[in-house]
Amino acid sequence: MRILIVTQYFWPENFSINGVAQTLIDKNIEAEVLTAKPNYPRGKVFDGYKSWNCQHETHQRITINRIPFLARGNGGIRLALNYLSFVLSGLVFAPWMLRGKKFDIILVYAPSPILKAIPAIFLGWLKGCPAVLWVQDLWPESLSATGHISNPYILSVMRHVVRFIYRHVDLLLVQSQAFEAPVRALASGTPVLYYPNSVDDIFSIPTTAPPPLIKGLDVGFSVMFAGNIGAAQAVGVIVEAAFLLKEYSDIHFVVLGDGSTREWMLKEVQQRGLNNLHLPGRFPIETMPNFMQKASALLVTLADQPIFAATVPNKVQAYMATGKPIIACLNGEGARLITEAQAGVAVPAEDAHALANAVLSLYQLSPHEREKMGDNGRLYYQKHFDHSRLIDQLIEHLRSVCDQRE
């Protein structure tokens, strides 16, 4: 089986599809990637790449085909143009870049924007092969929830586009059980299956290599957030909780990563004199397990929006695999998983007082009690989200679709 993975985001950007592609290769599946130039989350094309050229490269035995596109910038109209440029470039340049290559199936990794499926559907038609869409975000709901689009007419048009996409692929995989009903409502007869995210095995393997020194992570009780710092994460709740707990000199919040809201957080830290909130920036994905294992607890937040109540942030699986207690400030499916696993404490989204109290509750537990929470999370991960086992399931799903086409 020869697979083409279509994704707007890929290495050196930090997305779970990187580990999926690598494990497919490790399992002797032929896979290559069609993607854009790396620019997430800063909005600028990474050093060593140019926006407006076609490029081939190889990373860890994975062939990567990069098409021209416009970097996402600081959001607004530039972000909309970023989304559209990938679609147009995929329709125009991808057939030329992939000329002469045959594929058995196309797998579309679909966090926002789901529009990336349009060139994948076109390529499937050209190559005579089926396409499978792995839905990571619900559209158009995520557009309105993050404030990118509020115009009801545009949202209605996007709903029709999503319906077209869902009905022109051969299988829909959804990362959250709560996605199944809304996706089926637009999918007509296209099959829908629950297929959760996992993380690379590096998160579940204890490491002894020391990570870089970060202020706040090596003293007292450290609560670490890792990942994109944006509107969807509602990181204002972290600022407020840090303010509420600023008198506790040995409780520190460490926010690793980058994104559209990081500069605002840095200003709030300075204006409020929050010596307990640290934003050291973005680090390579390879260093994340080391940082996570040094933290006292790991923090995940999402905005108080219905769409995000259906979403399971991929960091939930990463946190569980690491075996550290989790503090979840979110609603719905993500909170349910953490509570069901007894892997930590879940409080309502954007409730700063509840978050501060949750931090205090873990702070006041014994190290043994916190270790038990971490162990519970690891065991739950091994049972439900083990990376290698899930990749085997993915291969079977893809083979099944191929067999139905024959």
HELIX and SHEET records of a PDB file:
HELIX    1   1 ILE A   17  ASP A   26  1                                  10    
HELIX    2   2 ILE A   77  VAL A   92  1                                  16    
HELIX    3   3 ALA A   94  MET A   97  1                                   4    
HELIX    4   4 ILE A  114  LYS A  116  5                                   3    
HELIX    5   5 ALA A  117  LYS A  127  1                                  11    
HELIX    6   6 GLU A  141  ALA A  145  1                                   5    
HELIX    7   7 PRO A  152  ARG A  167  1                                  16    
HELIX    8   8 GLN A  177  PHE A  179  5                                   3    
HELIX    9   9 GLU A  180  ALA A  187  1                                   8    
HELIX   10  10 ASP A  201  PHE A  203  5                                   3    
HELIX   11  11 ALA A  231  GLN A  233  5                                   3    
HELIX   12  12 GLY A  236  LEU A  244  1                                   9    
HELIX   13  13 ARG A  262  ARG A  272  1                                  11    
HELIX   14  14 ILE A  285  THR A  287  5                                   3    
HELIX   15  15 MET A  288  LYS A  294  1                                   7    
HELIX   16  16 PRO A  306  ALA A  309  1                                   4    
HELIX   17  17 ASN A  314  THR A  322  1                                   9    
HELIX   18  18 GLU A  333  ALA A  341  1                                   9    
HELIX   19  19 ALA A  352  TYR A  363  1                                  12    
HELIX   20  20 PRO A  367  HIS A  384  1                                  18    
HELIX   21  21 HIS A  387  ARG A  405  1                                  19    
SHEET    1   A 8 GLN A  55  HIS A  59  0                                        
SHEET    2   A 8 ILE A  62  ARG A  66 -1                                        
SHEET    3   A 8 GLU A  30  THR A  35  1                                        
SHEET    4   A 8 ARG A   2  VAL A   6  1                                        
SHEET    5   A 8 ILE A 105  ALA A 110  1                                        
SHEET    6   A 8 ALA A 131  VAL A 135  1                                        
SHEET    7   A 8 LEU A 171  VAL A 174  1                                        
SHEET    8   A 8 VAL A 192  TYR A 194  1                                        
SHEET    1   B 6 LEU A 277  GLY A 281  0                                        
SHEET    2   B 6 ILE A 251  LEU A 256  1                                        
SHEET    3   B 6 PHE A 221  ALA A 226  1                                        
SHEET    4   B 6 ALA A 297  THR A 301  1                                        
SHEET    5   B 6 ILE A 326  CYS A 329  1                                        
SHEET    6   B 6 GLY A 344  VAL A 347  1                                        
END                                                                             
